[in-house]
Amino acid sequence: MKDRNHLSDVGFTHQVRIIDKGLVDIPMLQILQPDGTPHKDAELPELDKDAVVKIYRTMRFTRVLDERMVAAQRQGRISFYLASTGEEAASVASAAALEPQDMIMSQYREQGALAYRGYSTEAFMNQMFSNEKEPNKGRQMPIHYGAKELNFMTISSPLGTQIPQASGYAYGQKMAGEPAVTICYFGEGAASEGDFHAGLNMAAVLHCPAIFFCRNNGYAISTPAEEQFAGDGIASRGLGYGIKTIRVDGNDAFAVYAATKQAREIALAENCPILIEAMSYRLAAHSTSDDPTGYRSKDEEARWQAKDPIVRLGNWLKAKGWLDEEQDNKDVEKMRQEVLEELKRVEKVPICRIDEIIEDVYDTPPWHLQEQLEALKQHISKYPDAYPKTSGRL
């Protein structure tokens, strides 16, 4: 039996020494300044023109999609939406640093990562309109995407559930000898859930090749960070669990890419988890059910708009001679037209038959679910005007 000594790495002191929260300084990686110029001593990631332009265009598409779908919700065409405005670099640039076999477990503001992997505009619309072409058969709220073929796990509404799941999935990848990692996205508000602590501890103890990617955008809906925790952000928690940790400027696409790429290399080589805290800001409302004017000022928003990740990368591309502003504007207008045309077309696609609501869980739906389905059908038949789409699909 192996002898164990849990004091083997503990030093000694002979006076009372209280460890203050500021004792460990966790710096933030930043390669591009807010105006798009690189820091003089910064090391730019090895990305060719096509790679950088793809990151930039995906960020642009994500913002166009967000703007159009928020408007669609206001028009009553979809029920709900969550925009990622101001946080596009965090999801898109990190996804660019992964390999196709890596599993993505998302929260609900990573549509950019999904778009980068090739999720089509039609697929986005099918999901948000919950129609019969949507793989999950309309059983999820809008923005709860999933794509098995793209290694993108279906999103769950409860905060933090994907964190311990990511640890388990990464452990399975390791046991199977797969050259792959699992990346798990979440916000700093979700880091207050118990699942965060259980998931990180599990990954650390079992040496799971997982990247825990926290988007610290300053607010858990309306609760500011200083009312959520007193410690040094989320990065300090990684150190507490014995996890290698990186803090990065989440509005700097190059910094996010470089950090994620190196994190993936380490996670695979050493079979260990990595925590990345991306410091960003949510320029939009938390969701279409939120009004941020009640808890933050216009001046605060304006200061962060000056750090816009799309403008920052766009300025670098222009200075490099890799982006023509006139053509860029034409490309964005083309994106708007594509999104609008798909929206108009897909919203006419019928929703799923009501019977499918109890399929795909049991081989044969049990009696109590069949009884509930029949009661639901009777209710909808009695009040068809209250269910205009469903009443035609009984």
C-alpha positions as CSV (number, residue, x, y, z in Angstrom):
1,M,0.0,0.0,0.0
2,K,1.3,3.4,-0.9
3,D,2.4,5.7,1.9
4,R,0.8,9.1,1.8
5,N,1.8,12.4,3.3
6,H,-0.6,15.2,2.7
7,L,1.9,17.6,4.3
8,S,4.8,16.8,1.9
9,D,4.4,20.1,0.0
10,V,3.6,22.3,2.9
11,G,6.1,24.9,4.0
12,F,6.5,26.2,7.6
13,T,6.2,29.5,9.3
14,H,6.8,30.4,12.9
15,Q,4.6,33.5,13.1
16,V,0.9,33.9,12.4
17,R,0.6,34.6,8.7
18,I,-2.8,35.5,7.2
19,I,-3.1,35.1,3.5
20,D,-4.8,38.1,2.0
21,K,-6.9,37.8,-1.2
22,G,-4.5,40.0,-3.1
23,L,-1.4,38.0,-2.3
24,V,-1.6,36.1,-5.6
25,D,-1.7,38.5,-8.6
26,I,-3.4,36.9,-11.6
27,P,-2.6,39.1,-14.7
28,M,-4.8,39.3,-17.8
29,L,-3.4,38.4,-21.2
30,Q,-4.0,41.1,-23.7
31,I,-2.4,41.2,-27.2
32,L,-4.4,43.8,-29.0
33,Q,-5.2,47.1,-27.4
34,P,-8.8,48.4,-27.6
35,D,-7.9,50.4,-30.7
36,G,-6.6,47.3,-32.5
37,T,-2.9,47.9,-32.3
38,P,-0.7,45.2,-30.8
39,H,1.3,45.8,-27.6
40,K,4.9,46.2,-28.5
41,D,6.0,43.1,-26.5
42,A,3.0,41.0,-27.5
43,E,3.4,37.7,-29.4
44,L,0.7,37.4,-32.0
45,P,-0.7,33.9,-32.6
46,E,0.3,32.1,-35.8
47,L,-2.8,32.7,-37.9
48,D,-2.9,33.3,-41.6
49,K,-5.2,35.7,-43.4
50,D,-8.0,33.2,-44.1
51,A,-8.1,32.1,-40.4
52,V,-8.3,35.6,-39.0
53,V,-10.9,36.7,-41.6
54,K,-13.0,33.6,-40.7
55,I,-12.9,34.6,-37.0
56,Y,-13.8,38.2,-37.9
57,R,-16.7,37.3,-40.3
58,T,-18.1,34.8,-37.8
59,M,-18.1,37.5,-35.1
60,R,-19.9,39.8,-37.6
61,F,-22.5,37.2,-38.5
62,T,-23.2,36.4,-34.8
63,R,-23.9,40.1,-34.1
64,V,-26.2,40.3,-37.2
65,L,-28.0,37.2,-36.1
66,D,-28.5,38.6,-32.6
67,E,-29.8,41.9,-33.8
68,R,-32.3,40.3,-36.1
69,M,-33.5,37.7,-33.6
70,V,-34.0,40.3,-30.8
71,A,-36.1,42.2,-33.3
72,A,-38.0,39.0,-34.2
73,Q,-38.8,38.5,-30.5
74,R,-40.1,42.0,-30.1
75,Q,-42.3,41.4,-33.1
76,G,-43.7,38.3,-31.4
77,R,-42.3,35.9,-34.0
78,I,-40.2,33.9,-31.5
79,S,-40.7,33.7,-27.7
80,F,-37.3,34.4,-26.3
81,Y,-33.7,35.3,-27.2
82,L,-30.2,35.8,-25.6
83,A,-27.8,38.0,-27.4
84,S,-24.0,37.8,-27.1
85,T,-23.3,41.4,-28.1
86,G,-19.9,42.4,-26.9
87,E,-18.8,38.9,-26.1
88,E,-18.3,37.5,-29.6
89,A,-14.6,37.2,-29.4
90,A,-14.8,35.0,-26.3
91,S,-16.8,32.3,-28.1
92,V,-15.6,32.5,-31.7
93,A,-11.9,32.9,-31.1
94,S,-11.8,30.1,-28.5
95,A,-13.7,27.8,-30.9
96,A,-11.2,28.6,-33.6
97,A,-8.4,27.3,-31.3
98,L,-10.1,23.9,-31.0
99,E,-10.2,20.8,-33.3
100,P,-13.4,19.4,-34.8
101,Q,-13.3,16.3,-32.5
102,D,-13.3,18.4,-29.4
103,M,-16.6,18.5,-27.6
104,I,-18.3,21.8,-26.8
105,M,-20.6,22.1,-23.8
106,S,-22.2,25.5,-23.9
107,Q,-24.2,27.7,-21.7
108,Y,-26.4,29.9,-23.8
109,R,-24.3,32.7,-25.2
110,E,-22.0,30.7,-27.5
111,Q,-23.9,30.9,-30.8
112,G,-20.6,32.2,-32.2
113,A,-18.8,29.0,-31.5
114,L,-21.6,27.0,-33.2
115,A,-21.5,29.3,-36.2
116,Y,-17.8,28.9,-36.4
117,R,-18.2,25.2,-36.7
118,G,-20.5,25.5,-39.6
119,Y,-24.0,25.6,-38.1
120,S,-26.2,27.0,-40.9
121,T,-28.5,30.0,-40.8
122,E,-31.3,27.6,-41.6
123,A,-30.4,25.4,-38.6
124,F,-30.4,28.4,-36.3
125,M,-33.9,29.4,-37.5
126,N,-35.3,25.9,-37.3
127,Q,-34.2,25.7,-33.6
128,M,-35.6,29.1,-32.7
129,F,-38.9,28.5,-34.4
130,S,-39.2,25.0,-32.9
131,N,-40.4,23.5,-36.2
132,E,-40.6,20.0,-37.5
133,K,-37.1,20.2,-39.1
134,E,-35.4,20.9,-35.8
135,P,-33.5,17.8,-34.5
136,N,-34.9,18.2,-30.9
137,K,-38.4,18.4,-32.3
138,G,-39.1,21.8,-30.8
139,R,-38.9,20.6,-27.2
140,Q,-36.3,23.2,-26.2
141,M,-36.6,26.9,-25.8
142,P,-35.1,29.2,-28.4
143,I,-31.3,29.4,-28.3
144,H,-31.0,25.9,-26.8
145,Y,-29.0,24.5,-29.7
146,G,-27.5,21.1,-30.2
147,A,-25.6,19.5,-33.1
148,K,-24.3,16.0,-32.7
149,E,-22.5,16.2,-36.1
150,L,-20.6,19.3,-34.9
151,N,-19.7,17.9,-31.4
152,F,-21.9,20.6,-29.8
153,M,-23.8,19.2,-26.8
154,T,-27.5,20.3,-26.5
155,I,-27.8,23.3,-24.1
156,S,-29.7,23.0,-20.9
157,S,-31.6,25.8,-19.2
158,P,-30.5,25.3,-15.6
159,L,-27.2,27.1,-14.8
160,G,-24.1,25.0,-14.4
161,T,-25.3,21.5,-15.2
162,Q,-22.9,21.2,-18.1
163,I,-19.9,21.8,-15.8
164,P,-19.7,18.4,-14.1
165,Q,-21.0,16.8,-17.3
166,A,-17.9,18.2,-19.1
167,S,-15.6,16.7,-16.5
168,G,-17.2,13.3,-17.0
169,Y,-17.1,13.6,-20.8
170,A,-13.5,14.6,-20.7
171,Y,-12.7,11.7,-18.4
172,G,-14.3,9.4,-21.0
173,Q,-12.2,10.9,-23.8
174,K,-9.1,10.2,-21.8
175,M,-10.1,6.6,-21.0
176,A,-10.8,6.0,-24.6
177,G,-7.5,7.4,-25.7
178,E,-9.0,10.0,-27.9
179,P,-6.9,13.0,-29.0
180,A,-9.6,15.4,-27.9
181,V,-10.7,17.7,-25.1
182,T,-14.0,19.0,-23.8
183,I,-14.5,22.8,-23.5
184,C,-17.2,24.0,-21.2
185,Y,-18.5,27.5,-21.4
186,F,-20.3,29.3,-18.6
187,G,-20.7,32.8,-17.1
188,E,-19.4,34.0,-13.8
189,G,-22.9,33.8,-12.3
190,A,-23.0,30.1,-13.0
191,A,-19.7,29.8,-11.1
192,S,-21.8,30.4,-8.0
193,E,-23.6,27.1,-8.5
194,G,-22.6,24.0,-6.6
195,D,-22.1,22.2,-10.0
196,F,-19.1,24.5,-10.7
197,H,-17.2,23.4,-7.6
198,A,-18.1,19.8,-8.0
199,G,-17.2,19.8,-11.6
200,L,-13.8,21.5,-11.2
201,N,-12.8,19.3,-8.3
202,M,-13.8,16.2,-10.2
203,A,-11.7,17.3,-13.2
204,A,-8.7,18.1,-11.0
205,V,-8.7,14.9,-9.0
206,L,-9.4,12.6,-12.0
207,H,-7.0,14.5,-14.3
208,C,-9.6,15.2,-17.0
209,P,-8.6,17.0,-20.2
210,A,-11.2,19.7,-19.9
211,I,-11.1,23.5,-20.6
212,F,-13.4,25.4,-18.3
213,F,-14.1,28.7,-20.1
214,C,-15.7,31.3,-17.9
215,R,-17.1,34.5,-19.6
216,N,-16.9,37.0,-16.8
217,N,-19.1,39.8,-18.2
218,G,-19.6,41.5,-14.9
219,Y,-23.3,40.6,-14.3
220,A,-25.3,37.6,-13.3
221,I,-28.5,39.0,-15.0
222,S,-28.8,42.2,-12.8
223,T,-26.4,41.2,-10.0
224,P,-23.0,42.9,-10.4
225,A,-19.8,40.9,-9.8
226,E,-19.0,42.7,-6.5
227,E,-22.3,41.4,-5.1
228,Q,-21.6,37.8,-6.3
229,F,-18.2,37.2,-4.7
230,A,-15.4,39.0,-2.8
231,G,-12.5,37.1,-4.2
232,D,-10.3,37.8,-7.2
233,G,-12.8,36.9,-9.9
234,I,-13.2,33.3,-11.0
235,A,-9.5,32.6,-11.9
236,S,-8.5,32.4,-8.2
237,R,-10.9,29.5,-7.7
238,G,-9.0,27.5,-10.3
239,L,-5.9,27.9,-8.2
240,G,-7.7,26.8,-5.2
241,Y,-8.7,23.5,-6.8
242,G,-5.1,22.9,-8.1
243,I,-6.1,23.7,-11.7
244,K,-3.8,25.5,-14.2
245,T,-5.4,28.9,-14.8
246,I,-5.3,31.7,-17.4
247,R,-7.0,35.1,-17.2
248,V,-7.5,36.7,-20.6
249,D,-9.0,39.8,-22.2
250,G,-12.3,38.4,-23.5
251,N,-12.7,41.3,-26.0
252,D,-9.3,40.5,-27.6
253,A,-9.8,37.7,-30.2
254,F,-6.0,37.1,-30.5
255,A,-5.6,36.8,-26.7
256,V,-8.6,34.4,-26.5
257,Y,-7.3,32.3,-29.3
258,A,-3.7,32.1,-27.9
259,A,-4.9,31.2,-24.4
260,T,-7.3,28.5,-25.6
261,K,-4.8,27.0,-28.1
262,Q,-2.2,26.6,-25.4
263,A,-4.8,25.4,-22.9
264,R,-5.8,22.6,-25.3
265,E,-2.1,21.6,-25.8
266,I,-1.5,21.4,-22.1
267,A,-4.8,19.6,-21.3
268,L,-4.0,16.9,-23.9
269,A,-0.3,16.5,-23.1
270,E,-0.7,16.4,-19.3
271,N,-4.3,15.0,-19.0
272,C,-5.3,17.9,-16.8
273,P,-8.0,20.6,-16.7
274,I,-7.4,24.3,-17.5
275,L,-9.5,27.2,-16.3
276,I,-9.8,30.3,-18.5
277,E,-11.4,33.4,-17.2
278,A,-12.3,35.8,-20.1
279,M,-12.9,39.3,-18.9
280,S,-15.7,40.8,-21.0
281,Y,-18.9,42.8,-20.9
282,R,-22.5,42.1,-22.0
283,L,-23.4,45.1,-24.1
284,A,-26.9,43.8,-24.7
285,A,-29.6,42.9,-22.1
286,H,-29.3,39.6,-20.3
287,S,-32.2,38.3,-22.4
288,T,-35.2,39.7,-24.1
289,S,-36.9,39.5,-20.7
290,D,-34.4,41.9,-19.2
291,D,-34.0,45.7,-19.0
292,P,-30.5,46.6,-18.1
293,T,-31.3,50.3,-17.6
294,G,-32.5,49.4,-14.2
295,Y,-29.1,48.3,-12.9
296,R,-26.4,50.0,-15.0
297,S,-25.7,53.4,-16.5
298,K,-25.4,54.5,-20.1
299,D,-22.0,55.9,-19.3
300,E,-20.8,52.4,-18.2
301,E,-22.1,50.8,-21.3
302,A,-20.4,53.5,-23.5
303,R,-17.0,52.9,-21.8
304,W,-17.3,49.2,-22.8
305,Q,-18.5,49.9,-26.3
306,A,-15.1,51.5,-26.8
307,K,-13.7,48.1,-26.3
308,D,-15.9,46.4,-28.9
309,P,-14.2,43.1,-29.9
310,I,-15.4,43.3,-33.5
311,V,-14.1,46.9,-34.0
312,R,-10.8,45.9,-32.3
313,L,-10.1,43.0,-34.6
314,G,-11.4,44.9,-37.6
315,N,-9.0,47.7,-37.0
316,W,-6.1,45.2,-36.9
317,L,-7.2,43.7,-40.2
318,K,-7.5,47.1,-41.9
319,A,-4.0,48.1,-40.7
320,K,-2.7,44.8,-42.0
321,G,-4.3,45.4,-45.4
322,W,-6.5,42.3,-45.0
323,L,-9.9,44.0,-44.8
324,D,-11.5,46.5,-47.1
325,E,-14.1,48.6,-45.3
326,E,-16.4,49.0,-48.3
327,Q,-16.4,45.3,-49.0
328,D,-16.9,44.5,-45.3
329,N,-20.0,46.6,-45.2
330,K,-21.4,44.8,-48.3
331,D,-20.6,41.5,-46.6
332,V,-22.5,42.5,-43.5
333,E,-25.5,43.6,-45.5
334,K,-25.5,40.3,-47.3
335,M,-25.5,38.5,-43.9
336,R,-28.5,40.6,-42.9
337,Q,-30.4,39.7,-46.0
338,E,-29.6,36.0,-45.6
339,V,-30.8,36.0,-42.0
340,L,-34.0,37.9,-42.9
341,E,-34.8,35.6,-45.8
342,E,-34.2,32.4,-43.8
343,L,-36.3,33.8,-41.0
344,K,-39.3,34.6,-43.3
345,R,-39.0,31.1,-45.0
346,V,-38.5,29.0,-41.8
347,E,-41.3,30.7,-39.8
348,K,-43.7,29.1,-42.3
349,V,-42.5,25.6,-41.6
350,P,-45.1,23.6,-39.5
351,I,-44.2,22.7,-35.9
352,C,-44.0,19.1,-34.8
353,R,-47.1,16.9,-34.3
354,I,-48.2,17.0,-30.7
355,D,-47.7,13.2,-30.3
356,E,-44.0,13.6,-30.7
357,I,-43.8,15.3,-27.3
358,I,-43.7,11.9,-25.5
359,E,-41.5,10.1,-28.0
360,D,-37.8,9.3,-27.9
361,V,-37.6,8.7,-24.1
362,Y,-39.2,5.3,-23.6
363,D,-39.3,2.5,-26.2
364,T,-43.1,2.5,-25.7
365,P,-44.6,5.6,-23.9
366,P,-46.0,4.5,-20.6
367,W,-49.7,4.7,-19.8
368,H,-49.5,7.8,-17.7
369,L,-47.8,9.8,-20.4
370,Q,-50.4,8.6,-22.9
371,E,-53.2,9.8,-20.6
372,Q,-51.5,13.2,-20.2
373,L,-51.1,13.5,-23.9
374,E,-54.8,12.7,-24.5
375,A,-55.8,15.3,-21.9
376,L,-53.6,17.9,-23.6
377,K,-55.2,17.2,-26.9
378,Q,-58.6,17.6,-25.5
379,H,-57.6,20.9,-23.9
380,I,-56.2,22.2,-27.1
381,S,-59.2,21.1,-29.1
382,K,-61.5,22.9,-26.7
383,Y,-59.4,26.2,-27.0
384,P,-57.9,26.1,-30.5
385,D,-57.7,29.9,-30.7
386,A,-55.3,29.9,-27.7
387,Y,-53.0,27.5,-29.6
388,P,-53.0,28.6,-33.2
389,K,-50.0,26.6,-34.3
390,T,-50.5,23.5,-32.2
391,S,-54.2,23.0,-32.8
392,G,-53.5,22.3,-36.5
393,R,-50.9,19.6,-35.6
394,L,-53.0,17.3,-33.3
